[in-house]
Amino acid sequence: MAARAAGLAIRLDASAIPLVTVVVTDQCPGGPCEAEAAHFDLSGKAFGAMALPGQAENLRTVGNLRMQYNRVPCKWGGLDIAFKVDAGSNPSYLAVLIEDEAGDGDLSGVELQESGGSWAPMQESWGATWEYNSGSTLHAPISIRLISGSGNKLVATNVIPSGWQAGKTYRSIVNFQ
């Protein structure tokens, strides 16, 4: 799947194996990912969830499986979007892992607005992590605007507070439907 697939919910179906819904967290560069139109490298937990009762370990040792997949809406059970500030962030560089976005799940763009400033585009770093290098000290609180793959926009106002800290997660009060 392409880098922009991060955040998508995908339902996997492998014939006699129970259906499982997974969320794409990053891309798979090189190797089998380039040779196939879609390639999902599942965690042991996801593989185990597809197993018949008592057969999780047997399924984990199978290796590659042919399966069908389709995109489904992301559902986070009432959670609002969270922004985990990357450990490498500092006063002039902010990277956030965006978690729990519902709806179509993928993001085509992310922008930030410093206190008193205008909107500036963030760059996709990897997976669902987006970054902004201001070149000077950022002025918090910081609002973040998300643009979904379908073009919907959502603003998490002042979600990154004054005195923010690298490694902490800040939960908004908004989410896509």
Sequence and secondary structure as in RCSB ss.txt:
>XXXX:A:sequence
MAARAAGLAIRLDASAIPLVTVVVTDQCPGGPCEAEAAHFDLSGKAFGAMALPGQAENLRTVGNLRMQYNRVPCK
WGGLDIAFKVDAGSNPSYLAVLIEDEAGDGDLSGVELQESGGSWAPMQESWGATWEYNSGSTLHAPISIRLISGS
GNKLVATNVIPSGWQAGKTYRSIVNFQ
>XXXX:A:secstr
  GGGTT EEEEEETTEEEEEEE  S   STHHHHSS      HHHHHHTS TT HHHHHTS     EEEEE B 
 TT   EEEE TT BTTEEEEEEE   BT  EEEEEEE TT  EEE EEEETTEEEEE SS   SSEEEEEEETT
S EEEEEEEE TT  TT EEE S    
